[in-house]
Amino acid sequence: MMPIRTTPWTLGLPLLLMLWLAHAFDIPQRLNFWLYDSLITAYPSSIAPDIALVAIDEKSLDQLGQWPWPRETHGRLIEQLDAAGADTIVFDILFSEPAPGDRSLANTMEAHGRVVLPLHLSPPSTNQLLATHPPAPLLAQAAASVGHAHVELDEDGIARGLYLRNGLGDRLWPSLALATHQMEAPAPSQARAAPYTNIRQLFRAVPLAGASGTITSYSYADVLSGPPSPDRFEGKTVFVGATAAGFGDILPTPFSGLRQPLSGVEFHANAYSALSKGELISRVPMAASFALAGAILLLLAIALPRMRPARALGLCLSAGLGLVIAYGLLLFIAELWLSVAHALIIALLAIPVSSGLRLAMTNRFLNRQLDELAHGPSMALPSASGRHPLQLMSHLRALLQPEGWLVAQDEETIEAQGFRLADAPALETEGRWVHRNNQSWIRLTRHPVRYTLGLKLPNDLSREAIQRYLQRLPLAENSPGAPDISPRENISARIERVRKATAQMSQMQQFIHRSFESMPDGIIVTDELGVIRFANRHIEEWFGEPMPSLNGLPLARLLDGHDPRESTPWHETVSETLTLAQARTVDLQLANKAFLIHFAPFALPGGDQSGIIANVSDISELREQQRQHREAIDFISHDVRSPLVSQLALIEQLKRNQGQVETSQLDQLGMLARRSYNLAEEFVQLARAEQLTETRFYECEFLAIAENARDSVSEQAAEKGIQLVLNGQEDLWLKGNAELLERAVINLITNAVQYSPRGSTVTVQVFNAGHEACLTVSDEGEGIAEDEMPHLFSRYRRQKSSELSGNHGTGLGLSFVNVVVEKHRGTIAVDSRLGAGSAFSLKLPMVHPVN
């Protein structure tokens, strides 16, 4: 399967296509204007302090009468401003047509010397070519400079700037602000164009100071009728124009749009203010904008496929923020208007496009993986509640081997052995077993049929355990509940498939993990270099190494650290298993315990290399059994064989002297026979104790066991004149095997009698210690030597002092007692000193502990 990944092409081409679509719908231009307007209005410019405005407002129209006013009126305004000390007077009023008062106005203009007049370019009438409409000849000659009054409206109808030079093909006129600032004459056109062609050069955006009314203005009528005001106009450039509503040109701006448009004279005043302060903004050619967009596109197309989603989002947002910051710095510091809209759109679109591609590829990958999971191996563990009753009964029969069974459908028996449907009790609860002695019954419903199942179990100690097991089985049919409505949305359906597949994989992993953890043997799995990658809890316990330190540890180093060896070192065994791909089985010794480790190579997935599965088996019990087997052979060959040989020799002697049989010889023959019987009996009892399991346990009373044991030894004690004393009055109930427990207590009392001097006392005490039943057998014998204490319970080991005193035993009595106590999960302890007697103490768990 080819790898699924995002490449610069798969990301760059969709971004380029989306940018082209956005450009086709003028989205970058709108974004560019929005950015400009947002920054200009957020950080407005300030008006130069040497600018004033004389407004033809509603008040002036009311006082001075209907427009147009006589040219002499404008002359009187110039005289008032000249008297007030105005430096330059700029009229935003067109004087294109000659009028009777032109001479008077011209004289006034010449007297002041710095009056700027506007002109405009427009066709004289409909269907005529564009023409220049300068001021009347007398006024044009008297003006210090003439400038065009045109303001450029952008594609969205908002006035943001103007062309510093505009005119027809043969002459270019400066803007009103530029004419005021430089007092220059119109320049000849550099372009070879027809005289009627409109030519515009040097567009500059004007950073406005605010909406209408930002510039301090004075009413035309007030200035005309009042005394000169040098405090208002001294040394200032005064703009004169219409601000009255519905009179003169009105311009929508970034500050107001069409709600509160700006008058033309205010716009020109703002333009002059920005020009005088050097704040007019130049537009950067669109080629630079496209180059910037291409650079951002290339950067993101290369970087994003290699980045994580969170970092990719951070990069896109950082790129967008960086573009906005760079845009603002260029706008306010370098007075450059660079359109970053194309680049910004790419940075913003890269987030959803990249995420969409990742989602699409993830979706494709998930589909492939889900298809592979659907066709791959599964580990389905069907619930017992979903099995048909006939199949369920077949499985229970194979597992439990009941003495009888029955399966009935409604009131009709399907199959039965040793049962009748009439034997079934009243089954009121669905899916719950009802136990009656050794019979177990259950009612199941497999919609819409009702079944009755019955089992006749063996009437032994295993019956209760089987019935508890049956009670834990979930056999009731699951309720239908709400219908399973599969999601209709595509992504939701895939998420549901992933959830089910993940649950299935998790179930398989848990099944495998629990299987490995519950194995009776230790399991180690290595990679192709013999490094441990998995180990179950037995390895952690047996080697005494925590699981984190096992993972990543070389197997040979682990084995060397716990069982070093010179011949056939561990690294050779591990390396040969990997290099030769052959299994090995080696003995292992850990903490005085014997193990067998089996090395087996296995093929690792995704390559030709092999790893190792090492199976570590604890064979300590097997080795102990082998040792016991050898000791038993030695015991039989010596201890059992010796009295038998003596008996045979004595019998042969009696055959030779048939008429001279003496009583002593018969006594000796009986003694040897009894000794052989006792040896065989102790050997059989020890074997029975070793095979004892809890299935042969039942409730028994410990004090009664002690009493029976005392009675069994009382005759032997009386022969030596030894008094047996039993102290204990409380019934102590145990769960165990009373026969073997009684034999163990007999052995302890017999040993005490055998090794006690004549006329002494052997005391047996039975008492409880909270949750344990205790028994202590004390004697007044010679005691046990300290060096013999560690081997006291070893089988076939006899005390040296016993041999010297003539008490010949088998060495199995105390070993039998120890085995019986261990099988009952109890403990045995010895307190003995030479010359002071011995005390053997048993502690066994009680059925109902006393608190």
N, C-alpha and C positions, 0 to 999 in steps of 0.2 A: 504494500500500500504506500502510495506516494505521501511524503510528509505534507501536512497542511500548515501553511504559514503565510503571513502578510509580507509582501515585498514592496519596494518603492513604486513599482509600476501599478500593483493592485490598489495602492492607496493614492498615488499621485494622479492617475487618470480619472478616477471618480471625482476627486477634488477639482481638477481642471474643468471637467464637464459641468460640475455644479457652479463653478465660478463663471463659466461662459453663460449659463442660464441666468444667473443673477445679474450679469452685465446686460443681458438682453432685456431685462425688465427694469433697468436703471436702479437696481438696488444699491450698488456701490456708490453711485452719485448721491442718492438720498442719504445714505449713511455718512458720506463725506460732508454734506451740508449740515446734517444733524450734529456731527462732532464739532464742526466749526461754530455753529450757532451756540452749542452748549458751552463751549469754552469762552467764546466772546462775551456771552451774557453772564457767565459766572465770574469772569475777570474783566470787566469793562475798562476801557481806556479813560483818560481824563482830558478835559478840554484845556487847551493852552490858555493861560490867564490873559493874554492880549487879544482875545476875541470877544466881540459883542454882537448882539443881534437886534436889529430894528425890525419889528414884525408888523406887517400889514394884517392886522387882526380885525375882528368884528367891530371893536370899538372905533378903530380908524375908519372903517367903511361907513359906520353910522355918522361920524362927525364930518368927514371930508366928502361924503357923497358917493355917488355911483362911479364905478370904475369904467373907463380909464380916467385917471386924474390928469389935469393939465401938466405939461412938462415943467412949468414954472414951480409947481408944487414940489417936484423932486429936486429942483434947483434950490428952493428954500431949505429942504432937508440937508442938502450938501453944505449949505452955508452954516446951518446950525451945528452940524458935525464938525465942520472945519473950525468953527469958533470954539468948539469943545475940545479941540486938539486931536481929532481922529487922524490916525496915520494913513490908513488905506480904507477906501469905501468901495464895497463890492455889491453891485446890484444883481440880484437874481430876477430881474424884470426885463422882458424882451421889449426893445425899442426898434423893431424891424421897420415899422412904417414911419415915414417923415410926418412931422406934426408942426403946427404954427409955433410952438414954444421951443423948437429945437435950438435956435440960436441962443436964447437965454440960458438954456440948460448947458449947452456946449461951453458958453463963456464961464459959467459957474464951475464946470468940470475942469476947464483949463486953469482957472484960478486956484483950485485945490491941487491939481497936478497928479493925484494918485487915485483915480477912479477907474474901476474895472467893470466892463460891461459884458453881458453874455451874448452868445449867438446860438442858433440851433440849426440842425440839418433836417429837412423834411421835404417831401414833394409839394410843389405849390398847390396842386389840386389832384383829384383822383386821376389815376392812369397817367400821371406824369412822372418824369424821372426825379431822383433825389436832387435837392438843391440846397445851397448854403444861404441862410437868412441872417446876415450880419446886422448890427445896429444901423440906424439911418446914417448917411454919409457924414453929416456935421458932427453927430455924436461919436461915430467911429474915429474921426480925426482927433476929437478932443479926449478920447479915452486913453489912459496910460497903457492899458492892455485889454485884449479881448480874448475870452475863453469860451469853450463850448460848455453847455449846461446839461449834457446828457449823462444820465446815471444808468448803469447796466443792470438789467434784471436777469437773474439766473433762471435756469429751466423750471424751477419751482415757483417763479414769480416773486422772489424775495430779492431786494436790493442789498448787495453786499460789497459792491465796489464799482469802479469806473475805469475807463481808459484815459490815461494821461494825455494821449494824443488821438484826435479823431478829425476826420475831414474827408473831402472828396479826393479824387485821384491826383490832383495837382498841388494841393496844399493841405497840411495837417495843422489843426488848431489845438493848442493846449487846453486842458480842462480848466474850469474856472478856478479851482484851487491852485493848479500849477501856474496859471497866468498871474494870479495874485502873489504867489510866492516868488516868482522869478521876473515878473514884468517883461516877459519876452515876447517877441513877435512870432507870428505863425511861421513854421518851418516848411520848406518845400518837401514834397513827398519823395521818399526814396524808392517807392515802388513804381514800376512802369505799368500804369493802369489808366483806363479811360477816365476823363474828367468827372464823370458822373458816378464812379465807383466809390462806395463808402469804405474807407480804410481806417482801421482802429489799431492802435499800438499801445503797448505798455499797460496791460491791465494790472490794477492794484486793488486789493481788498482793503476796505476801510474799517479799522477797529473802532466801532462806534462807542460813544461815551454813555449811551443810554437811550431811552425812549424819548418821545417828543416832550419838550419842556426842560430837558437836561441843561441846555445852554441858557444862560441868563439873557432874557429878551426884554425890550422896551417897546412900548406901543408907538407906532409911527406918528399918531396924532399927538401923543404926549411930547415926543421929542420936537415935533414941529411947532407946537404952541408954547412950549415952556422955554425958559432961559437956557443957554448953553450949560452943559454939565460936564466940566472937565474931569470931575471925579469918576464919571462913568466911561468916558470915551478917550481920555488922554492917552495918546500913543498906541491906540488899539486899532485892530483891523475890524471894521464894522461891516457885517453882512446885512443887506436889506432885501427882504423878500416876503412873500405871502405865507401866512400861517392860518388864515381864517378857513373855517370848514367850507368845503365846496369851492374854494378859490385857490388857484395855483395847483402845482403838481403835488401829489401825495405818493409816498413810497412805503410799501410794506418792508419791514426790516426784521432781523433776527430777534429784536426785543419785543416787537409788537405784532408782526404779521399784518393782517388786514384789520385788526380790532382797533389799533391806535397807530395809524400810519404816521410816518415822519415826513415833514414838508421838505421840498427840494432844497430850500435855502439852509435848513438845519443840516441836511446831508452834506452839502458843500462846505459848510462851516466845519463839520467833523472831518471831512477830507483835508481841508486846509490845516486843521489842528494836527492831524496825524502826519501830514507832509512836513510841517514845520518842525515836528519833533522827531522825524525820521522813523515813524512807526507804520508807514504803509506796508502792506503785506504783499509779497510777490508770489504768484503761483508757480510751483515747480511743474515742468512739463510732464504730461501723462506718461511719457516713456519711463521716467524715473519711478512712477507708481507701479507700472507693470513690471519693471525690473525688481522692485522690492517684493512684489507679490510672488514673482518667480523664485526669488531667493528663499522666502518663507516656505513656499511650496516644496522646494527641493530639500530644505532643512527638515521639515516635518515628515516628508515622504521617506527620507533615509533614516531619521531617528526614531519615529514612532513604532515601526515594526519590531525594533529591537528592545523596546522598553516595556515595562510592566504597565498595566492599565492606570494605576494610581500615578505613576511618574509621567505617563503620557498625558494624562489630564493636567498635571502640574506644568508640563512643558507648554501645552497649548495655552493655558491660562496665562502663564508667564510671558509667552510670545505676544498675546493680545494686550496684556498690560504694558509690556515694553513698547509696543507700537503706539499705544495711546500716550504714554509718557513722552516718547520721542516726538510725536505729533505736536504736543503742547509746547515742548521746548523749542522746536523749530518755529512754531507760530509766534511765540512771545519773545524769544531771544534773538533768533536769526531772521524774524519777519519773513518766514517762508511757509507757504501753504502747500504742504506735500500731502497728496491724497493717499492715505494709508487704508482706505476702505477695502480695496481688493485684498491686500495682505491680511487685514483684520478678519474679513469674511473667511479666508482660507484657514486662519488660526481657529476661528470659532466652528467652522464646518468640520475641521479635522477631528474634533472630539466625537460628534455623533457618527461620522463616517468611519473613523478608526474603530469605535465601539461596535458599530454595525457589522464591520468586516470581521471583527473578533467574534461577535455573536454568531454570525453566519458560519464562520469556520468552526467555532465550538459546536454549533448545532450539527454541522456535517460530521465532525469528529464523533460526537455523541451518537449520531445515527449509526455510524460504522461500528463503534464499540458496542452499541446495543445489539446490532445484528450479530456481531461476533459472540456476544454473551448468549443470545438466543440460540445460536447453533453450537455453543460450547457445552462442556459438561456442567451439570448442576447437582446440587446436594439438597434435594427436597426431602424433608422429614415430615411425612404425612402424619397428621394427628390421628390418634386412635378413635376420636369422635367422628371421623369421616369414613371409617371402614364399615363395610357391610357386616351385619351380625354373623353371617355364616363364615366369612373370612376371619372375623374377630374370634369366633369360637375355635376355628382351625388353629389360629396362632396360640390361643390360650392352652389348647390341648397339647400342642407341641412343646410349650414352655413348662407347663405345670404337671402334665401327666396325671390328670384327675382320674378317680376311680369310676366316675360317671359324669354324664353331661346331658344337656337338653337344649334344643333351640326350637321355639314355637313362634309361628306367625299368626298374630291375632289369637284365635282359640284352636289352631291346628298345629300339631307337632310336626316339625320338618325332619328332625333327626334327634335321636335320644339313645342313651345307654345307661341302664340302671336307674332311670328316672321316669316319672310320669308327670304330666302337666298338673295333675291334681295335687301333687306334692308341693307345688309352689305356694308360698305364703302370700298375704295381701301386699302388693307392691304399690304404694301410694306415691312415692317420690320418683320422678323420672330421672334415670341415669345414676341412681344411688343404690349400692349393693346392700342387700339385707342378708345377714349371716344368722344361720340357725344351726348351732353345733358345727358339724363339718360340711354343711350345705351353704352355698352362697348363690343368691338370686338377684337378678337385675332386670328392669324393664327399660327398653330402648325404643325410640321412635325414629324411624327413617322415613320421612314424609312420603306418603301418608300412612305407611304401614307401621303397626306396633309389634315389637318382638319381645319375647321373654327368653332369657338365658339362665341356665342353671348349671352349677358345678358341684360335684361331690368330691371333696378334698380328702387326702389321707388324714386319718385321725391320729396324728402324732405331733411332736413338738413343732414341726414346720407349719402347722395349720394357721396359727395366729399370725405368723409373719406373712404368709401368702394372703390372708384376708386383709391385713393392713396394706399390702401392696395393691390389691384390687381396689381398695377404697381410694387410693391416690390416683388411679387411672381416670383421665377425663374422657368419659364415654358418651355424655349427653350431647345430642345434636345441637349445634350452634343455632341461635335464633336468627331468622332471616334479616331482621333489622331493616334499615333503610336501603333502598336499591342502590347499587353501585353505578353512579353516573360518571361516565368517563368525561374528562374535560374536552370541550370542543375546540378551545384555542390551541393552536399548533404548539406554541412554546410550553403551555401547561401540560399538553399530552406528553411531550418529551420529558418534562420534569417528572411527571408521574412514572414514565418508563424508567427514568434514571433512579427514582426512589425505589421502585420495585427491584431493579437490578442491583442497586446498592444493598438493599435488605437481603437479597439472595446471596450476594457475595459476603456480606457480614455474617450471615447464618453459616455459610460454608467455612469462613475463617474461624468462627467460634467453634464449629464442630471439629475442625482439624486441630485448633489450638487446645481445646479441652481433651481431645483424644490423645495428643502428645503428652499433655500434662498429667493425664490419668494413667498413662502406661506404667506397668510395674517396673520397667527398665528405664535407665537413663538414656537420653537421646541427645547426640551432638551432631549438628549439621555445619559443614565448612564450605568455603568457596574453593575456587580452583587453586588457591595458594595455601590451602590448609588452615585458613583463618576461620575461627568460630563465628558463625552468623546466627546460630540458634542453639539453645540448650533448654531442656525442661527442668523442672524443680528438683528432680532427683540429682542431677549433676550439681546444682547449686548446693544441695544438702551434703552430698557425699564428698565433694571436693572442698567444701567450706569456702567457696568463692561467691561473692555477690553477683547477681545477674549482670549489672552494668560492666563489671570488670571482665566477665567472661566474653561478652560481645566484642569482637575485634582482637581477641587473644589467639596467637597461634596454638593449634592443638598440641603440637610437639612440645612447646614450652610448658603448657599446662600439665602434661603427663610427666615431663622431666622434673617439674617442681614438686610433684607428689610421690612419684615412684621412679627415682633415677636408676638407671641400669647401664652397665658397661657393654655387656654382650647384647647385640642387636638393639642399639639405642632407638629411642622412639622416633627420631627424625627419619631413620631409614624405613621404619614401618610405614609412617605417614607418606613419605615421598614415593615409596614403591607402590603404595595403593593408588596414588595419583598418576604416576608415570607408566606403570604396567597395567593399570586398570584391573587389578586382581584383589580379591577379598583377602583379609588377614584376620586371624583370631589369636589374641594374646592374653595371658594372665595379667592381672593388675592387682596391686596390693595398696589399700587405702585405709589408714587408721586401724590396723590390725584386722581388717576385714578383707575377704577374698572376693575379687570381681573377675569377670570375663568380658573383655572388650572385643567386639567384632567390627572391623573396618570394612565398609562396602562402598565402592565407587558408584556414582550415579551421574547421569548427564545433566548438566545445568541448562536451564532454558535459554534460548537466544544465542547459542553458540555451540562449538565443538568441544568445549572444555568440560571437565568432570570435577565434581566435588566429592566429599566424603560424608556418609552417614555412619556414625559410630554408635553402636548399640552396647551399652554398659549394663551387664547383668550382675546382680548381687548373688554370688554362689556361696556365701558364707555358710548358709544353712545346709546346702548340699555338701560342702566340705566337712561341716560338723557331723552330718549324717555318715559320711564316709569314715570319719575318724571313729564315730561311735560303732560303726559296723566292724571296723578293725578291732576295736576294743572288745566288742561282743565275741568276735571269733577267738581272740586271745583268752577271754573269760571262759568261753565254752571249752576251749582246748586245754585249759589248765584247771580252773576251779571246778567245773562240772565233770570233767574227765577224771580228775584225781579221785573223788569218792567212788565213782563207778569202777575204776580200775581196782581200787581197794576191795570193793564188794566182790568183784569177779575173782580176785585172788583168794578171798576168804571162802567163797563158795567152792573153789577148787580144793582148798585145804579140807573143807568139810566132806567133800566127795571122797577124798583119800582116806579120811578117818570117819567113816559113816557111823561106826559104833561108839565113838567117843566125842559126841557133840556136847560142848560145855555151855552153860548158861551165859558166861561172859562173852563167848563167841557170838551167840545169838543177839546179845545186847549190842555188841559192836556192830553186827550186821544191821540191826534196826537203826542204830545211830547214823550209820553211813547212808541208809535209805532215806531217813528223815532229812539229812543234810542235803541229799540230792533233790528231794522234793522241795525243800525250802528254797534252794537255789533256783529251781525251775519256777516256783511260785513267784518269787521276787522278780525274776526276769519277765514273767508274763504280766505281772502287775505294772511294772515300769512301762512295758509296751502299751498296755491299756491307757495308762496316764498320758503317754505321749500322743496317743490318737484321740484324746478327749477333745470334744468341741462343745460349744454352747447349745447346740441342738439337743444335747443329752442332759441339759440342766433343768432343774425343777426346784420349787421352793422346799427348803428343808430347815429344820431347827438345829442350831449349832450345839446347844447344851445337851440335847438328846444324843447327838453324835458323840460328844465327849463321854457321856455316861456309858454308851455302848462300848466305846473303846476301852474305858476303864474296866468294865466287866470282863472284856476279852483277855485282859492282861492280869487280872486279879489272881488267878491260880499260880501263874509264874512268879508273881510278887510274893505270894504266900510261901512258896517253896524256899525263898531266901529270907523270909521274915521281914519283908519290906512293907511298910504301910503306905497304901495309896489314898491320898486325900484329894477330893474334888470340891472346889469352891465355885459356886455359881448358882444363882436362883432365877435369873431373868431369861426369858425366851428370846433368842436372837435368830431372826429368820434370814436365811441366805438363799440365793439362787445358784445352785450348783449341783454336783453329783455327790449325794450323801455316802454312797458306798466307797468311793475313792477317798473322800474326806475322812471317813472313819478309819480306813486303812492307813492314811497318813498320820492320824493321831495315834493309832496303835503303834506305828513304827517309832514315834517319838517316845511314848511311854515305855515301850519295850526296851529301847536304847537306854532310857533312864534307869530302868530296873536292872538291866544287864551290867551297867557300869557303876552301879551304886553298891556300897558295902552292905553286908547283912545287918539287919536291925535298923536301917536308916529309913527315911521318909521321902517319898516322891509326891510332889504337890502339883495338881492340875487346877488352873484357875481359868474360868470363862467369864468374860465381862465385855461391856461395850465401851467404845471411845468415840462418842458422837455419831459418826457415820460408818464405823467399822466394828466388826465383831472380832474380839481378840481372845487368844488361847495361849497360855504359858505353861510349859512343862519344866519344873525345876527338880534337880536331884542334889544329893550330897556326896557325889562321887569325887574322883580325883581331878576332874576338869580336863580341859583340852589345851595342849601346848600351843603357844602363839604361832609357831611356824607351821602348824597343821591347819590353822583356821582358814587360810585362803582356799584350801583344797577340800574343805569339809563336805561340800555338796557335789563334788565331782564323782562320777560313777566309776566303779571298780577301784576306788582309792580307799584303802583301809588305814586307820591310824596306827602309827608305830607302837604307841603305848598299848593299844588293844591287842596287837599281835603278841607283844611281850607278856601281857597278862593272861594270855590263853583264850581270849574272846575272839574266836574266828568268825568273821562275817563276810558277806559278799561285796560290801561296798556299794550296794544298791539302795539300801533303806533310806538314807538321807537324800540321795539323789531323787528317789521316788517322791519324797515329801516336797522337795523343791519344785519338781515338775508340776505336781498337783496344785501347789500354791500359785504358781505362775499361770496355769490354765484358768484359775479362778480370779485372776487379776489382783492377787494379794501379794503380801511381802512376808519374808521370814528373816528373823534376826537371831543371833546367838550372843549370849553374854556368859563368858566362862573364864575362870582363873584356876591355875593349877592348885590343887589342894582345897578348893572352895566350892567345887561343884559347877554345874552348868545350867543354863536356863534358855530353852528354845521358845521363841514367841512367834505366833502367827497372827496376821491381820488380814481380814477378808471383808470386802464391801458387803453391806447389808442391803436387803430389799427395801426396807422402810427405815431410813436412818433416824436416829433419835437426836433431836436438836438440843 
